Structure formats: C-alpha cells, structure tokens
C-alpha cells in the first residue's frame, strides 16, 4: 500500500486571469507540489458579519507529506486574501499514483 498523499485546498479571486492562476500554480509546483488543479466555483461565506458571494478559482494541490509545509508557506506568501482558505488532509492514493508522487518528491530533494 502507498504512503498517504496530502491534498491541499485553497481559493483565489475569480478576477485573476488564467495566466495569473497558472503563475501561482507554477510557484506551488516549484515549492514542492506534484499536481495543481483549478476550476471556477461560486462561494458563499460569512465575512465580517455579512453573507458574501463571489466567483473564485478553486485550487486542489497534491503533495508528498515531506513537502506539505513548503507548499503551505508558498500559498501564505503569495495569496492575495487577508485570510486565505488553506485546508489539507491525507488521502490514500492508488499504488501507481502514490509512487509517482513519491518519485516526484525525491526528484525535488535531489535538486
């Protein structure tokens, strides 16, 4: 059985253009993420006592457990929100996918 993979989740403003989201994603990959996916979502949330609604980019980031803190630090460094959504959990990958994440992580370690 493969070791767990960490899945990180965050959002970005929908006002960001595709190339800006791509640049953010590239920075996460360079900091240790193995895969970054994004899609458009509509979010509703309470902010400063009011219910808000906004279009956002949803980001799902896959990372080896050894790279989690690097990627979280990069999100915090680059994120435009005062309080960015940063959620993470462990997932059990297929053997092949888990091996790819592990090898990707060890490739970064060799840099």
MOPAC internal coordinates of N, CA, C and O (Angstrom, degrees):
PM7 1SCF
backbone

  N    0.0000 0     0.00 0     0.00 0    0    0    0
  C    1.4468 1     0.00 0     0.00 0    1    0    0
  C    1.5307 1   109.36 1     0.00 0    2    1    0
  O    1.2310 1   120.58 1   -38.44 1    3    2    1
  N    1.3121 1   116.49 1   141.56 1    3    2    1
  C    1.4651 1   122.67 1  -178.76 1    5    3    2
  C    1.5218 1   110.98 1   -74.00 1    6    5    3
  O    1.2310 1   121.46 1   -27.01 1    7    6    5
  N    1.3398 1   114.81 1   152.99 1    7    6    5
  C    1.4616 1   118.53 1   173.08 1    9    7    6
  C    1.5260 1   108.64 1   -71.37 1   10    9    7
  O    1.2310 1   119.82 1   -23.67 1   11   10    9
  N    1.3425 1   117.96 1   156.33 1   11   10    9
  C    1.4702 1   120.37 1  -177.21 1   13   11   10
  C    1.5273 1   112.64 1   -61.74 1   14   13   11
  O    1.2310 1   121.49 1   -25.87 1   15   14   13
  N    1.3090 1   114.76 1   154.13 1   15   14   13
  C    1.4680 1   123.84 1   173.13 1   17   15   14
  C    1.5207 1   106.18 1  -111.77 1   18   17   15
  O    1.2310 1   120.30 1   -37.34 1   19   18   17
  N    1.3089 1   117.04 1   142.66 1   19   18   17
  C    1.4604 1   121.27 1   176.86 1   21   19   18
  C    1.5303 1   108.17 1   -91.86 1   22   21   19
  O    1.2310 1   121.13 1   -46.58 1   23   22   21
  N    1.3146 1   115.45 1   133.42 1   23   22   21
  C    1.4593 1   121.78 1   173.38 1   25   23   22
  C    1.5201 1   106.83 1  -111.37 1   26   25   23
  O    1.2310 1   121.01 1   -57.80 1   27   26   25
  N    1.3186 1   115.67 1   122.20 1   27   26   25
  C    1.4635 1   122.83 1   176.34 1   29   27   26
  C    1.5175 1   108.44 1  -105.03 1   30   29   27
  O    1.2310 1   120.92 1   -33.65 1   31   30   29
  N    1.3090 1   115.84 1   146.35 1   31   30   29
  C    1.4613 1   120.57 1   178.83 1   33   31   30
  C    1.5194 1   108.87 1  -132.28 1   34   33   31
  O    1.2310 1   120.86 1   -43.41 1   35   34   33
  N    1.3167 1   115.96 1   136.59 1   35   34   33
  C    1.4574 1   121.70 1   173.76 1   37   35   34
  C    1.5257 1   108.06 1  -150.08 1   38   37   35
  O    1.2310 1   120.96 1    -4.35 1   39   38   37
  N    1.3096 1   115.76 1   175.65 1   39   38   37
  C    1.4617 1   121.37 1   175.32 1   41   39   38
  C    1.5190 1   108.92 1  -131.64 1   42   41   39
  O    1.2310 1   121.20 1   -22.47 1   43   42   41
  N    1.3187 1   115.31 1   157.53 1   43   42   41
  C    1.4613 1   122.96 1   175.65 1   45   43   42
  C    1.5175 1   108.22 1  -131.45 1   46   45   43
  O    1.2310 1   119.62 1   -21.84 1   47   46   45
  N    1.3257 1   118.33 1   158.16 1   47   46   45
  C    1.4638 1   119.87 1   179.48 1   49   47   46
  C    1.5349 1   111.68 1   -63.53 1   50   49   47
  O    1.2310 1   120.50 1   -41.24 1   51   50   49
  N    1.3057 1   116.66 1   138.76 1   51   50   49
  C    1.4740 1   121.35 1   179.31 1   53   51   50
  C    1.5271 1   110.62 1   -68.57 1   54   53   51
  O    1.2310 1   120.56 1   163.44 1   55   54   53
  N    1.3189 1   116.54 1   -16.56 1   55   54   53
  C    1.4714 1   119.57 1   177.09 1   57   55   54
  C    1.5267 1   111.32 1   -67.89 1   58   57   55
  O    1.2310 1   120.46 1   161.17 1   59   58   57
  N    1.3368 1   116.72 1   -18.83 1   59   58   57
  C    1.4593 1   119.42 1   175.94 1   61   59   58
  C    1.5199 1   109.46 1   -66.69 1   62   61   59
  O    1.2310 1   121.04 1   -42.71 1   63   62   61
  N    1.2984 1   115.61 1   137.29 1   63   62   61
  C    1.4671 1   122.15 1   176.33 1   65   63   62
  C    1.5299 1   109.67 1   -76.59 1   66   65   63
  O    1.2310 1   121.34 1   -18.21 1   67   66   65
  N    1.3232 1   115.04 1   161.79 1   67   66   65
  C    1.4647 1   121.00 1  -178.74 1   69   67   66
  C    1.5363 1   111.56 1   -54.52 1   70   69   67
  O    1.2310 1   120.01 1   139.71 1   71   70   69
  N    1.3249 1   117.58 1   -40.29 1   71   70   69
  C    1.4712 1   119.23 1  -178.65 1   73   71   70
  C    1.5295 1   111.49 1   -67.80 1   74   73   71
  O    1.2310 1   119.64 1   149.90 1   75   74   73
  N    1.3380 1   118.30 1   -30.10 1   75   74   73
  C    1.4634 1   120.77 1   177.96 1   77   75   74
  C    1.5371 1   110.46 1   -70.76 1   78   77   75
  O    1.2310 1   120.96 1   139.59 1   79   78   77
  N    1.3285 1   115.77 1   -40.41 1   79   78   77
  C    1.4604 1   120.72 1   175.97 1   81   79   78
  C    1.5326 1   108.92 1   -64.25 1   82   81   79
  O    1.2310 1   120.69 1   139.40 1   83   82   81
  N    1.3289 1   116.28 1   -40.60 1   83   82   81
  C    1.4626 1   120.92 1   177.42 1   85   83   82
  C    1.5199 1   111.88 1   -62.45 1   86   85   83
  O    1.2310 1   120.21 1   139.73 1   87   86   85
  N    1.3068 1   117.21 1   -40.27 1   87   86   85
  C    1.4627 1   121.30 1   178.67 1   89   87   86
  C    1.5351 1   110.81 1   -66.14 1   90   89   87
  O    1.2310 1   120.64 1   138.14 1   91   90   89
  N    1.3366 1   116.38 1   -41.86 1   91   90   89
  C    1.4624 1   121.54 1   176.19 1   93   91   90
  C    1.5276 1   109.23 1   -60.78 1   94   93   91
  O    1.2310 1   120.51 1   134.12 1   95   94   93
  N    1.3187 1   116.64 1   -45.88 1   95   94   93
  C    1.4678 1   121.98 1   179.25 1   97   95   94
  C    1.5202 1   110.91 1   -60.82 1   98   97   95
  O    1.2310 1   120.29 1   136.03 1   99   98   97
  N    1.3077 1   117.05 1   -43.97 1   99   98   97
  C    1.4729 1   121.85 1   178.47 1  101   99   98
  C    1.5200 1   110.70 1   -58.04 1  102  101   99
  O    1.2310 1   120.42 1   137.45 1  103  102  101
  N    1.3231 1   116.81 1   -42.55 1  103  102  101
  C    1.4643 1   120.67 1   178.68 1  105  103  102
  C    1.5260 1   111.11 1   -62.85 1  106  105  103
  O    1.2310 1   120.30 1   142.47 1  107  106  105
  N    1.3316 1   117.03 1   -37.53 1  107  106  105
  C    1.4666 1   120.33 1   178.00 1  109  107  106
  C    1.5261 1   110.88 1   -67.86 1  110  109  107
  O    1.2310 1   120.81 1   139.44 1  111  110  109
  N    1.3327 1   116.06 1   -40.56 1  111  110  109
  C    1.4698 1   119.87 1   176.78 1  113  111  110
  C    1.5238 1   110.54 1   -62.07 1  114  113  111
  O    1.2310 1   120.43 1   138.30 1  115  114  113
  N    1.3179 1   116.77 1   -41.70 1  115  114  113
  C    1.4577 1   120.99 1   179.82 1  117  115  114
  C    1.5283 1   111.90 1   -67.60 1  118  117  115
  O    1.2310 1   120.16 1   154.93 1  119  118  117
  N    1.3361 1   117.29 1   -25.07 1  119  118  117
  C    1.4669 1   120.45 1   179.80 1  121  119  118
  C    1.5294 1   112.65 1   -89.09 1  122  121  119
  O    1.2310 1   120.27 1   175.48 1  123  122  121
  N    1.3532 1   117.09 1    -4.52 1  123  122  121
  C    1.4565 1   119.00 1   174.42 1  125  123  122
  C    1.5086 1   116.89 1   132.10 1  126  125  123
  O    1.2310 1   119.24 1   173.18 1  127  126  125
  N    1.3147 1   119.05 1    -6.82 1  127  126  125
  C    1.4657 1   120.15 1   177.08 1  129  127  126
  C    1.5253 1   109.23 1   -66.88 1  130  129  127
  O    1.2310 1   120.50 1   -31.28 1  131  130  129
  N    1.3219 1   116.64 1   148.72 1  131  130  129
  C    1.4634 1   120.85 1   176.81 1  133  131  130
  C    1.5186 1   111.51 1   -96.91 1  134  133  131
  O    1.2310 1   120.07 1   150.76 1  135  134  133
  N    1.3268 1   117.46 1   -29.24 1  135  134  133
  C    1.4631 1   121.76 1  -177.23 1  137  135  134
  C    1.5206 1   108.87 1  -152.20 1  138  137  135
  O    1.2310 1   120.50 1   -43.45 1  139  138  137
  N    1.3362 1   116.65 1   136.55 1  139  138  137
  C    1.4659 1   122.02 1   176.54 1  141  139  138
  C    1.5238 1   107.33 1  -129.77 1  142  141  139
  O    1.2310 1   121.02 1   -53.86 1  143  142  141
  N    1.3202 1   115.66 1   126.14 1  143  142  141
  C    1.4576 1   121.32 1   176.45 1  145  143  142
  C    1.5221 1   108.73 1  -118.99 1  146  145  143
  O    1.2310 1   120.27 1   -33.96 1  147  146  145
  N    1.3246 1   117.09 1   146.04 1  147  146  145
  C    1.4579 1   120.00 1   176.22 1  149  147  146
  C    1.5213 1   110.60 1  -140.00 1  150  149  147
  O    1.2310 1   121.74 1   -29.21 1  151  150  149
  N    1.3208 1   114.28 1   150.79 1  151  150  149
  C    1.4613 1   121.00 1   177.44 1  153  151  150
  C    1.5180 1   108.28 1  -154.24 1  154  153  151
  O    1.2310 1   120.94 1   -18.69 1  155  154  153
  N    1.3102 1   115.81 1   161.31 1  155  154  153
  C    1.4556 1   121.68 1  -179.75 1  157  155  154
  C    1.5307 1   110.26 1   -83.61 1  158  157  155
  O    1.2310 1   120.70 1   -45.35 1  159  158  157
  N    1.3370 1   116.26 1   134.65 1  159  158  157
  C    1.4607 1   121.70 1   177.98 1  161  159  158
  C    1.5249 1   109.62 1  -137.53 1  162  161  159
  O    1.2310 1   120.73 1   -18.03 1  163  162  161
  N    1.3041 1   116.22 1   161.97 1  163  162  161
  C    1.4608 1   122.88 1   171.98 1  165  163  162
  C    1.5216 1   107.02 1  -107.92 1  166  165  163
  O    1.2310 1   119.98 1   -55.11 1  167  166  165
  N    1.3243 1   117.64 1   124.89 1  167  166  165
  C    1.4590 1   122.00 1  -177.59 1  169  167  166
  C    1.5231 1   110.96 1  -113.87 1  170  169  167
  O    1.2310 1   120.61 1   -39.74 1  171  170  169
  N    1.3108 1   116.43 1   140.26 1  171  170  169
  C    1.4646 1   123.08 1   170.90 1  173  171  170
  C    1.5212 1   106.45 1  -121.67 1  174  173  171
  O    1.2310 1   120.94 1   -43.79 1  175  174  173
  N    1.3208 1   115.80 1   136.21 1  175  174  173
  C    1.4564 1   120.45 1  -175.35 1  177  175  174
  C    1.5205 1   109.56 1  -160.14 1  178  177  175
  O    1.2310 1   121.37 1   -17.76 1  179  178  177
  N    1.3116 1   114.98 1   162.24 1  179  178  177
  C    1.4489 1   121.03 1   176.57 1  181  179  178
  C    1.5286 1   107.48 1   -95.54 1  182  181  179
  O    1.2310 1   120.18 1   -52.44 1  183  182  181
  N    1.3321 1   117.27 1   127.56 1  183  182  181
  C    1.4583 1   121.82 1   178.68 1  185  183  182
  C    1.5161 1   108.74 1  -138.05 1  186  185  183
  O    1.2310 1   121.11 1   -58.49 1  187  186  185
  N    1.3196 1   115.49 1   121.51 1  187  186  185
  C    1.4664 1   122.46 1  -179.93 1  189  187  186
  C    1.5234 1   111.51 1    51.27 1  190  189  187
  O    1.2310 1   120.67 1  -135.99 1  191  190  189
  N    1.3377 1   116.32 1    44.01 1  191  190  189
  C    1.4604 1   122.52 1   174.52 1  193  191  190
  C    1.5193 1   116.00 1    82.65 1  194  193  191
  O    1.2310 1   119.91 1  -179.73 1  195  194  193
  N    1.3229 1   117.78 1     0.27 1  195  194  193
  C    1.4675 1   120.83 1  -179.13 1  197  195  194
  C    1.5174 1   109.88 1  -119.61 1  198  197  195
  O    1.2310 1   120.68 1   -29.72 1  199  198  197
  N    1.3123 1   116.30 1   150.28 1  199  198  197
  C    1.4580 1   120.71 1   173.66 1  201  199  198
  C    1.5193 1   108.01 1   -85.14 1  202  201  199
  O    1.2310 1   121.05 1   -54.50 1  203  202  201
  N    1.3057 1   115.60 1   125.50 1  203  202  201
  C    1.4600 1   123.06 1  -178.01 1  205  203  202
  C    1.5233 1   109.64 1  -115.92 1  206  205  203
  O    1.2310 1   121.10 1   -21.87 1  207  206  205
  N    1.2979 1   115.51 1   158.13 1  207  206  205
  C    1.4577 1   122.21 1   174.41 1  209  207  206
  C    1.5218 1   107.56 1  -141.32 1  210  209  207
  O    1.2310 1   121.10 1   -46.78 1  211  210  209
  N    1.3188 1   115.49 1   133.22 1  211  210  209
  C    1.4656 1   117.89 1   179.12 1  213  211  210
  C    1.5210 1   110.39 1  -153.70 1  214  213  211
  O    1.2310 1   121.60 1   -27.01 1  215  214  213
  N    1.3143 1   114.54 1   152.99 1  215  214  213
  C    1.4617 1   120.74 1   172.60 1  217  215  214
  C    1.5128 1   107.55 1   -81.91 1  218  217  215
  O    1.2310 1   120.68 1   -42.20 1  219  218  217
  N    1.3196 1   116.30 1   137.80 1  219  218  217
  C    1.4489 1   121.07 1  -178.73 1  221  219  218
  C    1.5246 1   109.54 1  -141.77 1  222  221  219
  O    1.2310 1   121.69 1   -11.35 1  223  222  221
  N    1.3254 1   114.36 1   168.65 1  223  222  221
  C    1.4570 1   122.11 1   167.65 1  225  223  222
  C    1.5215 1   106.67 1   -94.76 1  226  225  223
  O    1.2310 1   119.63 1   -54.11 1  227  226  225
  N    1.3098 1   118.31 1   125.89 1  227  226  225
  C    1.4616 1   122.30 1   172.42 1  229  227  226
  C    1.5217 1   107.37 1   -90.92 1  230  229  227
  O    1.2310 1   120.79 1   -47.55 1  231  230  229
  N    1.3190 1   116.09 1   132.45 1  231  230  229
  C    1.4601 1   121.75 1  -178.83 1  233  231  230
  C    1.5267 1   108.69 1  -117.47 1  234  233  231
  O    1.2310 1   120.87 1   -48.57 1  235  234  233
  N    1.3395 1   115.95 1   131.43 1  235  234  233
  C    1.4602 1   121.60 1   172.97 1  237  235  234
  C    1.5132 1   106.99 1  -122.57 1  238  237  235
  O    1.2310 1   121.23 1   -56.31 1  239  238  237
  N    1.3303 1   115.24 1   123.69 1  239  238  237
  C    1.4594 1   121.81 1  -172.14 1  241  239  238
  C    1.5251 1   108.72 1  -121.90 1  242  241  239
  O    1.2310 1   120.29 1   -52.79 1  243  242  241
  N    1.3298 1   117.05 1   127.21 1  243  242  241
  C    1.4587 1   121.69 1   176.41 1  245  243  242
  C    1.5218 1   108.65 1  -102.45 1  246  245  243
  O    1.2310 1   121.31 1   -45.51 1  247  246  245
  N    1.3446 1   115.10 1   134.49 1  247  246  245
  C    1.4601 1   119.45 1  -175.07 1  249  247  246
  C    1.5341 1   109.51 1  -150.48 1  250  249  247
  O    1.2310 1   120.91 1   -33.57 1  251  250  249
  N    1.3133 1   115.86 1   146.43 1  251  250  249
  C    1.4560 1   121.66 1   173.28 1  253  251  250
  C    1.5272 1   107.73 1   -67.90 1  254  253  251
  O    1.2310 1   120.28 1   -34.28 1  255  254  253
  N    1.3091 1   117.07 1   145.72 1  255  254  253
  C    1.4618 1   121.96 1  -177.71 1  257  255  254
  C    1.5312 1   111.96 1   -53.48 1  258  257  255
  O    1.2310 1   119.63 1   146.31 1  259  258  257
  N    1.3182 1   118.32 1   -33.69 1  259  258  257
  C    1.4654 1   121.76 1  -179.13 1  261  259  258
  C    1.5264 1   112.72 1   -69.94 1  262  261  259
  O    1.2310 1   119.60 1   164.84 1  263  262  261
  N    1.3340 1   118.37 1   -15.16 1  263  262  261
  C    1.4719 1   122.56 1  -177.59 1  265  263  262
  C    1.5334 1   113.33 1  -108.51 1  266  265  263
  O    1.2310 1   120.66 1   178.32 1  267  266  265
  N    1.3329 1   116.34 1    -1.68 1  267  266  265
  C    1.4722 1   120.89 1  -174.83 1  269  267  266
  C    1.5321 1   112.35 1   -54.70 1  270  269  267
  O    1.2310 1   119.97 1   128.98 1  271  270  269
  N    1.3274 1   117.65 1   -51.02 1  271  270  269
  C    1.4682 1   120.38 1  -175.51 1  273  271  270
  C    1.5286 1   111.93 1   -64.99 1  274  273  271
  O    1.2310 1   119.99 1   143.82 1  275  274  273
  N    1.3406 1   117.63 1   -36.18 1  275  274  273
  C    1.4776 1   120.67 1   176.20 1  277  275  274
  C    1.5226 1   110.73 1   -59.45 1  278  277  275
  O    1.2310 1   120.93 1   134.38 1  279  278  277
  N    1.3327 1   115.83 1   -45.62 1  279  278  277
  C    1.4634 1   120.49 1  -176.74 1  281  279  278
  C    1.5279 1   110.59 1   -69.95 1  282  281  279
  O    1.2310 1   120.13 1   138.28 1  283  282  281
  N    1.3335 1   117.36 1   -41.72 1  283  282  281
  C    1.4697 1   119.94 1   177.26 1  285  283  282
  C    1.5282 1   110.07 1   -60.57 1  286  285  283
  O    1.2310 1   120.10 1   136.95 1  287  286  285
  N    1.3116 1   117.41 1   -43.05 1  287  286  285
  C    1.4735 1   120.71 1   178.23 1  289  287  286
  C    1.5225 1   111.46 1   -60.05 1  290  289  287
  O    1.2310 1   120.43 1   139.79 1  291  290  289
  N    1.3329 1   116.79 1   -40.21 1  291  290  289
  C    1.4666 1   120.47 1  -179.90 1  293  291  290
  C    1.5219 1   110.51 1   -67.48 1  294  293  291
  O    1.2310 1   120.20 1   139.14 1  295  294  293
  N    1.3489 1   117.22 1   -40.86 1  295  294  293
  C    1.4673 1   120.00 1   176.30 1  297  295  294
  C    1.5262 1   109.64 1   -58.65 1  298  297  295
  O    1.2310 1   120.12 1   131.58 1  299  298  297
  N    1.3326 1   117.37 1   -48.42 1  299  298  297
  C    1.4640 1   121.24 1  -179.13 1  301  299  298
  C    1.5308 1   111.67 1   -61.95 1  302  301  299
  O    1.2310 1   120.35 1   142.63 1  303  302  301
  N    1.3145 1   116.94 1   -37.37 1  303  302  301
  C    1.4630 1   121.60 1  -179.56 1  305  303  302
  C    1.5277 1   112.16 1   -66.49 1  306  305  303
  O    1.2310 1   120.20 1   137.33 1  307  306  305
  N    1.3330 1   117.23 1   -42.67 1  307  306  305
  C    1.4609 1   121.47 1  -171.27 1  309  307  306
  C    1.5248 1   114.99 1   -97.87 1  310  309  307
  O    1.2310 1   119.71 1   165.85 1  311  310  309
  N    1.3181 1   118.16 1   -14.15 1  311  310  309
  C    1.4663 1   121.09 1  -170.63 1  313  311  310
  C    1.5252 1   111.55 1   -70.35 1  314  313  311
  O    1.2310 1   120.16 1   -43.31 1  315  314  313
  N    1.3443 1   117.30 1   136.69 1  315  314  313
  C    1.4592 1   119.98 1  -177.58 1  317  315  314
  C    1.5350 1   114.70 1   -82.08 1  318  317  315
  O    1.2310 1   119.06 1   164.07 1  319  318  317
  N    1.3217 1   119.39 1   -15.93 1  319  318  317
  C    1.4680 1   121.36 1  -177.44 1  321  319  318
  C    1.5277 1   110.85 1   -80.08 1  322  321  319
  O    1.2310 1   120.79 1   -30.92 1  323  322  321
  N    1.3319 1   116.09 1   149.08 1  323  322  321
  C    1.4647 1   121.45 1   174.60 1  325  323  322
  C    1.5266 1   110.51 1   -61.23 1  326  325  323
  O    1.2310 1   120.87 1   137.86 1  327  326  325
  N    1.3321 1   115.94 1   -42.14 1  327  326  325
  C    1.4606 1   122.02 1   179.49 1  329  327  326
  C    1.5285 1   107.71 1  -128.37 1  330  329  327
  O    1.2310 1   120.02 1   -92.59 1  331  330  329
  N    1.3270 1   117.56 1    87.41 1  331  330  329
  C    1.4689 1   119.23 1  -179.08 1  333  331  330
  C    1.5263 1   111.39 1   -70.25 1  334  333  331
  O    1.2310 1   121.21 1   -35.89 1  335  334  333
  N    1.3138 1   115.29 1   144.11 1  335  334  333
  C    1.4595 1   120.18 1   171.33 1  337  335  334
  C    1.5218 1   107.29 1   -70.93 1  338  337  335
  O    1.2310 1   120.42 1   -60.40 1  339  338  337
  N    1.3071 1   116.80 1   119.60 1  339  338  337
  C    1.4597 1   121.57 1   172.89 1  341  339  338
  C    1.5197 1   106.46 1  -133.10 1  342  341  339
  O    1.2310 1   121.15 1   -72.65 1  343  342  341
  N    1.3160 1   115.40 1   107.35 1  343  342  341
  C    1.4567 1   122.35 1   178.15 1  345  343  342
  C    1.5234 1   107.50 1  -119.43 1  346  345  343
  O    1.2310 1   120.57 1   -31.79 1  347  346  345
  N    1.3220 1   116.51 1   148.21 1  347  346  345
  C    1.4588 1   118.38 1   175.52 1  349  347  346
  C    1.5177 1   109.87 1  -151.40 1  350  349  347
  O    1.2310 1   121.71 1   -27.53 1  351  350  349
  N    1.3071 1   114.33 1   152.47 1  351  350  349
  C    1.4536 1   122.13 1   177.97 1  353  351  350
  C    1.5130 1   109.14 1  -155.78 1  354  353  351
  O    1.2310 1   121.46 1   -16.43 1  355  354  353
  N    1.3265 1   114.80 1   163.57 1  355  354  353
  C    1.4628 1   120.22 1   177.43 1  357  355  354
  C    1.5205 1   109.14 1   -92.62 1  358  357  355
  O    1.2310 1   121.31 1   -37.35 1  359  358  357
  N    1.3075 1   115.10 1   142.65 1  359  358  357
  C    1.4617 1   121.87 1   175.59 1  361  359  358
  C    1.5258 1   108.23 1  -129.37 1  362  361  359
  O    1.2310 1   121.13 1   -29.92 1  363  362  361
  N    1.3024 1   115.44 1   150.08 1  363  362  361
  C    1.4654 1   120.58 1   176.47 1  365  363  362
  C    1.5246 1   107.85 1   -95.21 1  366  365  363
  O    1.2310 1   120.07 1   -66.41 1  367  366  365
  N    1.3209 1   117.47 1   113.59 1  367  366  365
  C    1.4642 1   120.37 1  -178.44 1  369  367  366
  C    1.5245 1   111.61 1   -86.02 1  370  369  367
  O    1.2310 1   121.20 1   -12.58 1  371  370  369
  N    1.3162 1   115.31 1   167.42 1  371  370  369
  C    1.4644 1   119.30 1   168.12 1  373  371  370
  C    1.5237 1   107.23 1   -63.21 1  374  373  371
  O    1.2310 1   120.36 1   -20.67 1  375  374  373
  N    1.3133 1   116.92 1   159.33 1  375  374  373
  C    1.4587 1   120.00 1  -179.14 1  377  375  374
  C    1.5289 1   111.54 1   -57.69 1  378  377  375
  O    1.2310 1   120.51 1   135.56 1  379  378  377
  N    1.3272 1   116.63 1   -44.44 1  379  378  377
  C    1.4675 1   120.44 1  -177.28 1  381  379  378
  C    1.5291 1   111.52 1   -66.10 1  382  381  379
  O    1.2310 1   120.10 1   136.23 1  383  382  381
  N    1.3313 1   117.41 1   -43.77 1  383  382  381
  C    1.4639 1   120.41 1  -179.14 1  385  383  382
  C    1.5294 1   110.01 1   -67.73 1  386  385  383
  O    1.2310 1   120.34 1   137.39 1  387  386  385
  N    1.3274 1   116.95 1   -42.61 1  387  386  385
  C    1.4564 1   120.87 1   178.10 1  389  387  386
  C    1.5207 1   111.93 1   -60.49 1  390  389  387
  O    1.2310 1   120.71 1   140.56 1  391  390  389
  N    1.3204 1   116.24 1   -39.44 1  391  390  389
  C    1.4643 1   120.73 1   178.17 1  393  391  390
  C    1.5322 1   110.58 1   -66.07 1  394  393  391
  O    1.2310 1   120.31 1   140.54 1  395  394  393
  N    1.3276 1   117.00 1   -39.46 1  395  394  393
  C    1.4717 1   120.55 1   177.42 1  397  395  394
  C    1.5290 1   110.33 1   -62.01 1  398  397  395
  O    1.2310 1   119.91 1   134.66 1  399  398  397
  N    1.3480 1   117.77 1   -45.34 1  399  398  397
  C    1.4691 1   121.30 1   178.70 1  401  399  398
  C    1.5372 1   109.77 1   -61.37 1  402  401  399
  O    1.2310 1   120.47 1   135.31 1  403  402  401
  N    1.3336 1   116.70 1   -44.69 1  403  402  401
  C    1.4637 1   120.67 1  -179.39 1  405  403  402
  C    1.5282 1   111.03 1   -61.40 1  406  405  403
  O    1.2310 1   120.66 1   134.35 1  407  406  405
  N    1.3427 1   116.34 1   -45.65 1  407  406  405
  C    1.4700 1   120.07 1   179.72 1  409  407  406
  C    1.5172 1   111.20 1   -65.75 1  410  409  407
  O    1.2310 1   120.13 1   140.28 1  411  410  409
  N    1.3270 1   117.36 1   -39.72 1  411  410  409
  C    1.4639 1   121.00 1   178.20 1  413  411  410
  C    1.5220 1   110.16 1   -61.06 1  414  413  411
  O    1.2310 1   120.95 1   137.08 1  415  414  413
  N    1.3182 1   115.78 1   -42.92 1  415  414  413
  C    1.4623 1   120.86 1   179.39 1  417  415  414
  C    1.5265 1   111.55 1   -64.45 1  418  417  415
  O    1.2310 1   120.74 1   138.15 1  419  418  417
  N    1.3320 1   116.20 1   -41.85 1  419  418  417
  C    1.4703 1   119.12 1  -179.17 1  421  419  418
  C    1.5324 1   110.68 1   -70.44 1  422  421  419
  O    1.2310 1   120.03 1   151.35 1  423  422  421
  N    1.3198 1   117.55 1   -28.65 1  423  422  421
  C    1.4706 1   121.15 1   174.96 1  425  423  422
  C    1.5275 1   109.63 1   -64.12 1  426  425  423
  O    1.2310 1   120.55 1   137.85 1  427  426  425
  N    1.3482 1   116.55 1   -42.15 1  427  426  425
  C    1.4580 1   120.50 1   177.94 1  429  427  426
  C    1.5171 1   110.86 1   -64.50 1  430  429  427
  O    1.2310 1   120.46 1   142.77 1  431  430  429
  N    1.3312 1   116.72 1   -37.23 1  431  430  429
  C    1.4622 1   120.57 1  -179.48 1  433  431  430
  C    1.5180 1   111.54 1   -62.99 1  434  433  431
  O    1.2310 1   120.90 1   151.55 1  435  434  433
  N    1.3329 1   115.88 1   -28.45 1  435  434  433
  C    1.4590 1   121.06 1  -178.77 1  437  435  434
  C    1.5101 1   113.61 1   -79.26 1  438  437  435
  O    1.2310 1   120.07 1   173.57 1  439  438  437
  N    1.3315 1   117.48 1    -6.43 1  439  438  437
  C    1.4639 1   119.55 1  -178.58 1  441  439  438
  C    1.5009 1   111.80 1   -74.85 1  442  441  439
  O    1.2310 1   120.10 1   180.00 1  443  442  441

